[in-house]
Amino acid sequence: MSTSEFDVGRAKRLVEEISENLATLPKDSAKYADLRAEVEDLRVMLASADAHPAEIGDKMKSVHGFFDQAATELRADGIRAGIFLKEIGRMLGLD
């Protein structure tokens, strides 16, 4: 079994891409505030010369957890929106 080296450059590129995607979301949404803060903490950690790969890995796992939480919330929002649209359609006689 081979072990792979942690690629800090790749992690930095990934965090930049995530940050760019988060920047496209509404700024006034508190829903993504924790995710943005966690990604910013990871960016700062990656910029530090004394950051340890294990600490970076832990922070990346934390960011992953925030993404999972956001995805769950978005799915729930989509389901609620679908229910509302169905009810509106029923009230308008479209169903």
Distance bins in CASP14 RR format, pairs under 12 A and 6 or more apart:
PFRMAT RR
TARGET T0000
AUTHOR 0000-0000-0000
RMODE 2
METHOD distances of the structure
MODEL  1
3 53 0 0 0 0 0 1 0 0 0 0 0
4 10 0 0 0 0 0 1 0 0 0 0 0
4 53 0 0 0 0 0 1 0 0 0 0 0
5 11 0 0 0 0 0 1 0 0 0 0 0
5 53 0 0 0 0 1 0 0 0 0 0 0
6 12 0 0 0 0 0 1 0 0 0 0 0
6 46 0 0 0 0 0 1 0 0 0 0 0
6 51 0 0 0 0 0 1 0 0 0 0 0
6 52 0 0 0 0 1 0 0 0 0 0 0
6 53 1 1 0 0 0 0 0 0 0 0 0
6 54 0 0 0 0 1 0 0 0 0 0 0
6 55 0 0 0 0 0 1 0 0 0 0 0
6 56 1 0 0 1 0 0 0 0 0 0 0
6 57 1 0 0 1 0 0 0 0 0 0 0
6 58 0 0 0 0 0 1 0 0 0 0 0
6 60 0 0 0 0 1 0 0 0 0 0 0
7 13 0 0 0 0 1 0 0 0 0 0 0
7 14 0 0 0 0 1 0 0 0 0 0 0
7 46 0 0 0 0 0 1 0 0 0 0 0
7 53 0 0 0 0 1 0 0 0 0 0 0
7 56 0 0 0 0 0 1 0 0 0 0 0
7 57 0 0 0 0 0 1 0 0 0 0 0
7 60 0 0 0 0 0 1 0 0 0 0 0
8 14 0 0 0 0 0 1 0 0 0 0 0
8 15 0 0 0 0 0 1 0 0 0 0 0
8 42 0 0 0 0 0 1 0 0 0 0 0
8 45 0 0 0 0 0 1 0 0 0 0 0
8 46 1 0 0 1 0 0 0 0 0 0 0
8 47 0 0 0 0 1 0 0 0 0 0 0
8 48 0 0 0 0 0 1 0 0 0 0 0
8 49 0 0 0 0 0 1 0 0 0 0 0
8 51 1 0 0 1 0 0 0 0 0 0 0
8 52 0 0 0 0 0 1 0 0 0 0 0
8 53 1 0 0 1 0 0 0 0 0 0 0
8 55 0 0 0 0 0 1 0 0 0 0 0
8 56 1 0 0 1 0 0 0 0 0 0 0
8 57 0 0 0 0 0 1 0 0 0 0 0
8 60 0 0 0 0 0 1 0 0 0 0 0
9 15 0 0 0 0 1 0 0 0 0 0 0
9 16 0 0 0 0 1 0 0 0 0 0 0
9 46 1 0 0 1 0 0 0 0 0 0 0
9 47 0 0 0 0 0 1 0 0 0 0 0
9 51 0 0 0 0 0 1 0 0 0 0 0
9 53 0 0 0 0 0 1 0 0 0 0 0
9 56 0 0 0 0 0 1 0 0 0 0 0
10 16 0 0 0 0 0 1 0 0 0 0 0
10 17 0 0 0 0 0 1 0 0 0 0 0
10 46 0 0 0 0 0 1 0 0 0 0 0
10 56 0 0 0 0 0 1 0 0 0 0 0
10 60 0 0 0 0 0 1 0 0 0 0 0
11 17 0 0 0 0 0 1 0 0 0 0 0
11 18 0 0 0 0 0 1 0 0 0 0 0
11 39 0 0 0 0 0 1 0 0 0 0 0
11 42 0 0 0 0 1 0 0 0 0 0 0
11 43 0 0 0 0 1 0 0 0 0 0 0
11 45 0 0 0 0 1 0 0 0 0 0 0
11 46 1 0 1 0 0 0 0 0 0 0 0
11 47 0 0 0 0 0 1 0 0 0 0 0
11 51 0 0 0 0 1 0 0 0 0 0 0
11 53 0 0 0 0 1 0 0 0 0 0 0
11 55 0 0 0 0 0 1 0 0 0 0 0
11 56 1 0 0 1 0 0 0 0 0 0 0
11 57 0 0 0 0 1 0 0 0 0 0 0
11 59 0 0 0 0 1 0 0 0 0 0 0
11 60 1 0 0 1 0 0 0 0 0 0 0
11 63 0 0 0 0 0 1 0 0 0 0 0
12 18 0 0 0 0 0 1 0 0 0 0 0
12 19 0 0 0 0 0 1 0 0 0 0 0
12 39 0 0 0 0 0 1 0 0 0 0 0
12 42 0 0 0 0 1 0 0 0 0 0 0
12 43 1 0 0 1 0 0 0 0 0 0 0
12 44 0 0 0 0 0 1 0 0 0 0 0
12 45 0 0 0 0 0 1 0 0 0 0 0
12 46 1 0 1 0 0 0 0 0 0 0 0
12 47 1 0 0 1 0 0 0 0 0 0 0
12 48 0 0 0 0 0 1 0 0 0 0 0
12 51 0 0 0 0 0 1 0 0 0 0 0
12 56 0 0 0 0 0 1 0 0 0 0 0
12 60 0 0 0 0 0 1 0 0 0 0 0
13 19 0 0 0 0 0 1 0 0 0 0 0
13 20 0 0 0 0 0 1 0 0 0 0 0
13 43 0 0 0 0 0 1 0 0 0 0 0
13 46 0 0 0 0 0 1 0 0 0 0 0
14 20 0 0 0 0 0 1 0 0 0 0 0
14 21 0 0 0 0 0 1 0 0 0 0 0
14 39 0 0 0 0 0 1 0 0 0 0 0
14 42 0 0 0 0 1 0 0 0 0 0 0
14 43 0 0 0 0 0 1 0 0 0 0 0
14 46 0 0 0 0 1 0 0 0 0 0 0
14 56 0 0 0 0 0 1 0 0 0 0 0
14 57 0 0 0 0 0 1 0 0 0 0 0
14 60 0 0 0 0 1 0 0 0 0 0 0
14 63 0 0 0 0 1 0 0 0 0 0 0
14 64 0 0 0 0 0 1 0 0 0 0 0
14 67 0 0 0 0 0 1 0 0 0 0 0
15 21 0 0 0 0 0 1 0 0 0 0 0
15 22 0 0 0 0 0 1 0 0 0 0 0
15 36 0 0 0 0 0 1 0 0 0 0 0
15 38 0 0 0 0 0 1 0 0 0 0 0
15 39 1 0 0 1 0 0 0 0 0 0 0
15 40 0 0 0 0 1 0 0 0 0 0 0
15 41 0 0 0 0 0 1 0 0 0 0 0
15 42 1 0 1 0 0 0 0 0 0 0 0
15 43 1 0 1 0 0 0 0 0 0 0 0
15 44 0 0 0 0 1 0 0 0 0 0 0
15 45 0 0 0 0 1 0 0 0 0 0 0
15 46 1 0 0 1 0 0 0 0 0 0 0
15 47 0 0 0 0 1 0 0 0 0 0 0
15 56 0 0 0 0 1 0 0 0 0 0 0
15 57 0 0 0 0 0 1 0 0 0 0 0
15 59 0 0 0 0 1 0 0 0 0 0 0
15 60 0 0 0 0 1 0 0 0 0 0 0
15 63 0 0 0 0 1 0 0 0 0 0 0
16 22 0 0 0 0 0 1 0 0 0 0 0
16 23 0 0 0 0 0 1 0 0 0 0 0
16 39 0 0 0 0 1 0 0 0 0 0 0
16 40 0 0 0 0 0 1 0 0 0 0 0
16 42 0 0 0 0 0 1 0 0 0 0 0
16 43 1 0 0 1 0 0 0 0 0 0 0
16 46 0 0 0 0 1 0 0 0 0 0 0
16 47 0 0 0 0 0 1 0 0 0 0 0
17 23 0 0 0 0 0 1 0 0 0 0 0
17 24 0 0 0 0 0 1 0 0 0 0 0
17 39 0 0 0 0 0 1 0 0 0 0 0
17 43 0 0 0 0 0 1 0 0 0 0 0
18 24 0 0 0 0 0 1 0 0 0 0 0
18 25 0 0 0 0 0 1 0 0 0 0 0
18 32 0 0 0 0 0 1 0 0 0 0 0
18 35 0 0 0 0 1 0 0 0 0 0 0
18 36 0 0 0 0 1 0 0 0 0 0 0
18 38 0 0 0 0 1 0 0 0 0 0 0
18 39 1 0 1 0 0 0 0 0 0 0 0
18 40 0 0 0 0 0 1 0 0 0 0 0
18 42 0 0 0 0 1 0 0 0 0 0 0
18 43 0 0 0 0 1 0 0 0 0 0 0
18 46 0 0 0 0 0 1 0 0 0 0 0
18 60 0 0 0 0 0 1 0 0 0 0 0
18 63 1 0 0 1 0 0 0 0 0 0 0
18 64 0 0 0 0 0 1 0 0 0 0 0
18 66 0 0 0 0 0 1 0 0 0 0 0
18 67 0 0 0 0 1 0 0 0 0 0 0
18 70 0 0 0 0 0 1 0 0 0 0 0
19 25 0 0 0 0 0 1 0 0 0 0 0
19 32 0 0 0 0 0 1 0 0 0 0 0
19 35 0 0 0 0 0 1 0 0 0 0 0
19 36 0 0 0 0 1 0 0 0 0 0 0
19 37 0 0 0 0 0 1 0 0 0 0 0
19 38 0 0 0 0 0 1 0 0 0 0 0
19 39 1 0 1 0 0 0 0 0 0 0 0
19 40 1 0 0 1 0 0 0 0 0 0 0
19 41 0 0 0 0 0 1 0 0 0 0 0
19 42 0 0 0 0 1 0 0 0 0 0 0
19 43 1 0 0 1 0 0 0 0 0 0 0
19 44 0 0 0 0 0 1 0 0 0 0 0
19 46 0 0 0 0 0 1 0 0 0 0 0
19 63 0 0 0 0 0 1 0 0 0 0 0
20 36 0 0 0 0 0 1 0 0 0 0 0
20 39 0 0 0 0 0 1 0 0 0 0 0
20 43 0 0 0 0 0 1 0 0 0 0 0
21 32 0 0 0 0 0 1 0 0 0 0 0
21 35 0 0 0 0 0 1 0 0 0 0 0
21 36 0 0 0 0 0 1 0 0 0 0 0
21 39 0 0 0 0 1 0 0 0 0 0 0
21 67 0 0 0 0 0 1 0 0 0 0 0
21 70 0 0 0 0 0 1 0 0 0 0 0
22 29 0 0 0 0 0 1 0 0 0 0 0
22 31 0 0 0 0 0 1 0 0 0 0 0
22 32 1 0 0 1 0 0 0 0 0 0 0
22 33 0 0 0 0 0 1 0 0 0 0 0
22 34 0 0 0 0 0 1 0 0 0 0 0
22 35 1 0 0 1 0 0 0 0 0 0 0
22 36 1 0 1 0 0 0 0 0 0 0 0
22 37 0 0 0 0 0 1 0 0 0 0 0
22 38 0 0 0 0 0 1 0 0 0 0 0
22 39 1 0 0 1 0 0 0 0 0 0 0
22 40 0 0 0 0 1 0 0 0 0 0 0
22 42 0 0 0 0 0 1 0 0 0 0 0
22 43 0 0 0 0 0 1 0 0 0 0 0
22 63 0 0 0 0 0 1 0 0 0 0 0
22 66 0 0 0 0 0 1 0 0 0 0 0
22 67 0 0 0 0 0 1 0 0 0 0 0
22 70 0 0 0 0 1 0 0 0 0 0 0
23 32 0 0 0 0 0 1 0 0 0 0 0
23 35 0 0 0 0 0 1 0 0 0 0 0
23 36 0 0 0 0 1 0 0 0 0 0 0
23 39 0 0 0 0 0 1 0 0 0 0 0
23 40 0 0 0 0 0 1 0 0 0 0 0
24 32 0 0 0 0 0 1 0 0 0 0 0
24 36 0 0 0 0 0 1 0 0 0 0 0
25 31 0 0 0 0 1 0 0 0 0 0 0
25 32 1 0 1 0 0 0 0 0 0 0 0
25 33 0 0 0 0 0 1 0 0 0 0 0
25 35 0 0 0 0 1 0 0 0 0 0 0
25 36 0 0 0 0 1 0 0 0 0 0 0
25 39 0 0 0 0 0 1 0 0 0 0 0
25 70 0 0 0 0 1 0 0 0 0 0 0
25 74 0 0 0 0 0 1 0 0 0 0 0
26 32 0 0 0 0 1 0 0 0 0 0 0
26 33 0 0 0 0 0 1 0 0 0 0 0
26 36 0 0 0 0 0 1 0 0 0 0 0
27 33 0 0 0 0 1 0 0 0 0 0 0
27 36 0 0 0 0 1 0 0 0 0 0 0
29 35 0 0 0 0 0 1 0 0 0 0 0
29 36 0 0 0 0 1 0 0 0 0 0 0
29 70 0 0 0 0 0 1 0 0 0 0 0
29 73 0 0 0 0 0 1 0 0 0 0 0
29 74 0 0 0 0 0 1 0 0 0 0 0
29 77 0 0 0 0 0 1 0 0 0 0 0
30 36 0 0 0 0 0 1 0 0 0 0 0
30 37 0 0 0 0 0 1 0 0 0 0 0
30 70 0 0 0 0 0 1 0 0 0 0 0
30 73 0 0 0 0 0 1 0 0 0 0 0
31 66 0 0 0 0 0 1 0 0 0 0 0
31 69 0 0 0 0 1 0 0 0 0 0 0
31 70 1 0 0 1 0 0 0 0 0 0 0
31 71 0 0 0 0 0 1 0 0 0 0 0
31 72 0 0 0 0 0 1 0 0 0 0 0
31 73 1 0 0 1 0 0 0 0 0 0 0
31 74 0 0 0 0 1 0 0 0 0 0 0
31 76 0 0 0 0 0 1 0 0 0 0 0
31 77 0 0 0 0 1 0 0 0 0 0 0
32 38 0 0 0 0 0 1 0 0 0 0 0
32 39 0 0 0 0 1 0 0 0 0 0 0
32 40 0 0 0 0 0 1 0 0 0 0 0
32 66 0 0 0 0 1 0 0 0 0 0 0
32 67 0 0 0 0 0 1 0 0 0 0 0
32 69 0 0 0 0 0 1 0 0 0 0 0
32 70 1 0 0 1 0 0 0 0 0 0 0
32 71 0 0 0 0 0 1 0 0 0 0 0
32 73 0 0 0 0 1 0 0 0 0 0 0
32 74 0 0 0 0 0 1 0 0 0 0 0
33 39 0 0 0 0 0 1 0 0 0 0 0
33 40 0 0 0 0 0 1 0 0 0 0 0
33 66 0 0 0 0 0 1 0 0 0 0 0
33 70 0 0 0 0 0 1 0 0 0 0 0
34 40 0 0 0 0 0 1 0 0 0 0 0
34 41 0 0 0 0 0 1 0 0 0 0 0
34 62 0 0 0 0 0 1 0 0 0 0 0
34 63 0 0 0 0 0 1 0 0 0 0 0
34 65 0 0 0 0 0 1 0 0 0 0 0
34 66 1 0 1 0 0 0 0 0 0 0 0
34 67 0 0 0 0 0 1 0 0 0 0 0
34 69 0 0 0 0 1 0 0 0 0 0 0
34 70 0 0 0 0 1 0 0 0 0 0 0
34 73 0 0 0 0 0 1 0 0 0 0 0
35 41 0 0 0 0 0 1 0 0 0 0 0
35 42 0 0 0 0 0 1 0 0 0 0 0
35 62 0 0 0 0 0 1 0 0 0 0 0
35 63 1 0 0 1 0 0 0 0 0 0 0
35 64 0 0 0 0 0 1 0 0 0 0 0
35 65 0 0 0 0 1 0 0 0 0 0 0
35 66 1 0 1 0 0 0 0 0 0 0 0
35 67 1 0 0 1 0 0 0 0 0 0 0
35 68 0 0 0 0 0 1 0 0 0 0 0
35 69 1 0 0 1 0 0 0 0 0 0 0
35 70 1 0 1 0 0 0 0 0 0 0 0
35 71 0 0 0 0 0 1 0 0 0 0 0
35 73 0 0 0 0 0 1 0 0 0 0 0
35 74 0 0 0 0 0 1 0 0 0 0 0
36 42 0 0 0 0 0 1 0 0 0 0 0
36 43 0 0 0 0 0 1 0 0 0 0 0
36 63 0 0 0 0 0 1 0 0 0 0 0
36 66 0 0 0 0 1 0 0 0 0 0 0
36 67 0 0 0 0 0 1 0 0 0 0 0
36 70 0 0 0 0 0 1 0 0 0 0 0
37 43 0 0 0 0 0 1 0 0 0 0 0
37 44 0 0 0 0 0 1 0 0 0 0 0
37 59 0 0 0 0 0 1 0 0 0 0 0
37 62 0 0 0 0 0 1 0 0 0 0 0
37 63 0 0 0 0 0 1 0 0 0 0 0
37 66 0 0 0 0 1 0 0 0 0 0 0
38 44 0 0 0 0 0 1 0 0 0 0 0
38 45 0 0 0 0 0 1 0 0 0 0 0
38 58 0 0 0 0 0 1 0 0 0 0 0
38 59 1 0 0 1 0 0 0 0 0 0 0
38 60 0 0 0 0 1 0 0 0 0 0 0
38 61 0 0 0 0 0 1 0 0 0 0 0
38 62 1 0 1 0 0 0 0 0 0 0 0
38 63 1 0 1 0 0 0 0 0 0 0 0
38 64 0 0 0 0 1 0 0 0 0 0 0
38 65 0 0 0 0 1 0 0 0 0 0 0
38 66 1 0 1 0 0 0 0 0 0 0 0
38 67 0 0 0 0 1 0 0 0 0 0 0
38 69 0 0 0 0 0 1 0 0 0 0 0
38 70 0 0 0 0 0 1 0 0 0 0 0
39 45 0 0 0 0 0 1 0 0 0 0 0
39 46 0 0 0 0 0 1 0 0 0 0 0
39 59 0 0 0 0 1 0 0 0 0 0 0
39 60 0 0 0 0 1 0 0 0 0 0 0
39 62 0 0 0 0 1 0 0 0 0 0 0
39 63 1 0 1 0 0 0 0 0 0 0 0
39 64 0 0 0 0 0 1 0 0 0 0 0
39 65 0 0 0 0 0 1 0 0 0 0 0
39 66 0 0 0 0 1 0 0 0 0 0 0
39 67 0 0 0 0 1 0 0 0 0 0 0
39 70 0 0 0 0 0 1 0 0 0 0 0
40 46 0 0 0 0 0 1 0 0 0 0 0
40 47 0 0 0 0 0 1 0 0 0 0 0
40 59 0 0 0 0 0 1 0 0 0 0 0
40 63 0 0 0 0 0 1 0 0 0 0 0
40 66 0 0 0 0 0 1 0 0 0 0 0
41 47 0 0 0 0 0 1 0 0 0 0 0
41 48 0 0 0 0 0 1 0 0 0 0 0
41 51 0 0 0 0 0 1 0 0 0 0 0
41 55 0 0 0 0 0 1 0 0 0 0 0
41 56 0 0 0 0 0 1 0 0 0 0 0
41 58 0 0 0 0 0 1 0 0 0 0 0
41 59 1 0 0 1 0 0 0 0 0 0 0
41 60 0 0 0 0 0 1 0 0 0 0 0
41 62 0 0 0 0 1 0 0 0 0 0 0
41 63 0 0 0 0 1 0 0 0 0 0 0
41 66 0 0 0 0 0 1 0 0 0 0 0
42 48 0 0 0 0 0 1 0 0 0 0 0
42 51 0 0 0 0 1 0 0 0 0 0 0
42 55 0 0 0 0 0 1 0 0 0 0 0
42 56 1 0 0 1 0 0 0 0 0 0 0
42 57 0 0 0 0 1 0 0 0 0 0 0
42 58 0 0 0 0 1 0 0 0 0 0 0
42 59 1 0 1 0 0 0 0 0 0 0 0
42 60 1 0 0 1 0 0 0 0 0 0 0
42 61 0 0 0 0 0 1 0 0 0 0 0
42 62 0 0 0 0 1 0 0 0 0 0 0
42 63 1 0 1 0 0 0 0 0 0 0 0
42 64 0 0 0 0 0 1 0 0 0 0 0
42 66 0 0 0 0 0 1 0 0 0 0 0
42 67 0 0 0 0 0 1 0 0 0 0 0
43 51 0 0 0 0 0 1 0 0 0 0 0
43 56 0 0 0 0 0 1 0 0 0 0 0
43 59 0 0 0 0 1 0 0 0 0 0 0
43 60 0 0 0 0 0 1 0 0 0 0 0
43 63 0 0 0 0 0 1 0 0 0 0 0
44 51 0 0 0 0 1 0 0 0 0 0 0
44 55 0 0 0 0 0 1 0 0 0 0 0
44 56 0 0 0 0 0 1 0 0 0 0 0
44 59 0 0 0 0 1 0 0 0 0 0 0
45 51 1 0 1 0 0 0 0 0 0 0 0
45 52 0 0 0 0 1 0 0 0 0 0 0
45 53 0 0 0 0 0 1 0 0 0 0 0
45 54 0 0 0 0 0 1 0 0 0 0 0
45 55 1 0 0 1 0 0 0 0 0 0 0
45 56 1 0 1 0 0 0 0 0 0 0 0
45 57 0 0 0 0 1 0 0 0 0 0 0
45 58 0 0 0 0 1 0 0 0 0 0 0
45 59 1 0 1 0 0 0 0 0 0 0 0
45 60 0 0 0 0 1 0 0 0 0 0 0
45 62 0 0 0 0 0 1 0 0 0 0 0
45 63 0 0 0 0 0 1 0 0 0 0 0
46 52 0 0 0 0 0 1 0 0 0 0 0
46 53 0 0 0 0 0 1 0 0 0 0 0
46 55 0 0 0 0 0 1 0 0 0 0 0
46 56 1 0 0 1 0 0 0 0 0 0 0
46 57 0 0 0 0 0 1 0 0 0 0 0
46 59 0 0 0 0 1 0 0 0 0 0 0
46 60 0 0 0 0 1 0 0 0 0 0 0
46 63 0 0 0 0 0 1 0 0 0 0 0
47 56 0 0 0 0 0 1 0 0 0 0 0
48 55 0 0 0 0 1 0 0 0 0 0 0
48 56 0 0 0 0 1 0 0 0 0 0 0
48 59 0 0 0 0 0 1 0 0 0 0 0
50 56 0 0 0 0 0 1 0 0 0 0 0
51 57 0 0 0 0 1 0 0 0 0 0 0
51 58 0 0 0 0 0 1 0 0 0 0 0
51 59 0 0 0 0 1 0 0 0 0 0 0
51 60 0 0 0 0 0 1 0 0 0 0 0
52 58 0 0 0 0 1 0 0 0 0 0 0
52 59 0 0 0 0 0 1 0 0 0 0 0
53 59 0 0 0 0 0 1 0 0 0 0 0
53 60 0 0 0 0 0 1 0 0 0 0 0
54 60 0 0 0 0 0 1 0 0 0 0 0
54 61 0 0 0 0 0 1 0 0 0 0 0
55 61 0 0 0 0 0 1 0 0 0 0 0
55 62 0 0 0 0 0 1 0 0 0 0 0
56 62 0 0 0 0 0 1 0 0 0 0 0
56 63 0 0 0 0 0 1 0 0 0 0 0
57 63 0 0 0 0 1 0 0 0 0 0 0
57 64 0 0 0 0 1 0 0 0 0 0 0
58 64 0 0 0 0 0 1 0 0 0 0 0
58 65 0 0 0 0 0 1 0 0 0 0 0
59 65 0 0 0 0 0 1 0 0 0 0 0
59 66 0 0 0 0 0 1 0 0 0 0 0
60 66 0 0 0 0 0 1 0 0 0 0 0
60 67 0 0 0 0 0 1 0 0 0 0 0
61 67 0 0 0 0 0 1 0 0 0 0 0
61 68 0 0 0 0 0 1 0 0 0 0 0
62 68 0 0 0 0 0 1 0 0 0 0 0
62 69 0 0 0 0 0 1 0 0 0 0 0
63 69 0 0 0 0 0 1 0 0 0 0 0
63 70 0 0 0 0 0 1 0 0 0 0 0
64 70 0 0 0 0 0 1 0 0 0 0 0
64 71 0 0 0 0 0 1 0 0 0 0 0
65 71 0 0 0 0 1 0 0 0 0 0 0
65 72 0 0 0 0 1 0 0 0 0 0 0
66 72 0 0 0 0 0 1 0 0 0 0 0
66 73 0 0 0 0 0 1 0 0 0 0 0
67 73 0 0 0 0 0 1 0 0 0 0 0
67 74 0 0 0 0 0 1 0 0 0 0 0
68 74 0 0 0 0 0 1 0 0 0 0 0
68 75 0 0 0 0 0 1 0 0 0 0 0
69 75 0 0 0 0 0 1 0 0 0 0 0
69 76 0 0 0 0 0 1 0 0 0 0 0
70 76 0 0 0 0 0 1 0 0 0 0 0
70 77 0 0 0 0 0 1 0 0 0 0 0
71 77 0 0 0 0 0 1 0 0 0 0 0
71 78 0 0 0 0 0 1 0 0 0 0 0
72 78 0 0 0 0 0 1 0 0 0 0 0
72 79 0 0 0 0 0 1 0 0 0 0 0
73 79 0 0 0 0 0 1 0 0 0 0 0
73 80 0 0 0 0 0 1 0 0 0 0 0
74 80 0 0 0 0 0 1 0 0 0 0 0
74 81 0 0 0 0 0 1 0 0 0 0 0
75 81 0 0 0 0 0 1 0 0 0 0 0
75 82 0 0 0 0 0 1 0 0 0 0 0
76 82 0 0 0 0 0 1 0 0 0 0 0
76 83 0 0 0 0 0 1 0 0 0 0 0
77 83 0 0 0 0 0 1 0 0 0 0 0
77 84 0 0 0 0 0 1 0 0 0 0 0
78 84 0 0 0 0 1 0 0 0 0 0 0
78 85 0 0 0 0 1 0 0 0 0 0 0
78 86 0 0 0 0 0 1 0 0 0 0 0
79 85 0 0 0 0 0 1 0 0 0 0 0
79 86 0 0 0 0 0 1 0 0 0 0 0
80 86 0 0 0 0 0 1 0 0 0 0 0
80 87 0 0 0 0 0 1 0 0 0 0 0
81 87 0 0 0 0 0 1 0 0 0 0 0
81 88 0 0 0 0 0 1 0 0 0 0 0
82 88 0 0 0 0 1 0 0 0 0 0 0
82 89 0 0 0 0 0 1 0 0 0 0 0
82 90 0 0 0 0 0 1 0 0 0 0 0
83 89 0 0 0 0 0 1 0 0 0 0 0
83 90 0 0 0 0 0 1 0 0 0 0 0
84 90 0 0 0 0 0 1 0 0 0 0 0
84 91 0 0 0 0 0 1 0 0 0 0 0
85 91 0 0 0 0 0 1 0 0 0 0 0
85 92 0 0 0 0 0 1 0 0 0 0 0
85 94 0 0 0 0 1 0 0 0 0 0 0
85 95 0 0 0 0 1 0 0 0 0 0 0
86 92 0 0 0 0 0 1 0 0 0 0 0
86 93 0 0 0 0 0 1 0 0 0 0 0
86 94 0 0 0 0 1 0 0 0 0 0 0
86 95 1 0 0 1 0 0 0 0 0 0 0
87 93 0 0 0 0 0 1 0 0 0 0 0
87 94 0 0 0 0 0 1 0 0 0 0 0
87 95 0 0 0 0 1 0 0 0 0 0 0
88 94 0 0 0 0 1 0 0 0 0 0 0
88 95 0 0 0 0 1 0 0 0 0 0 0
89 95 1 0 1 0 0 0 0 0 0 0 0
END
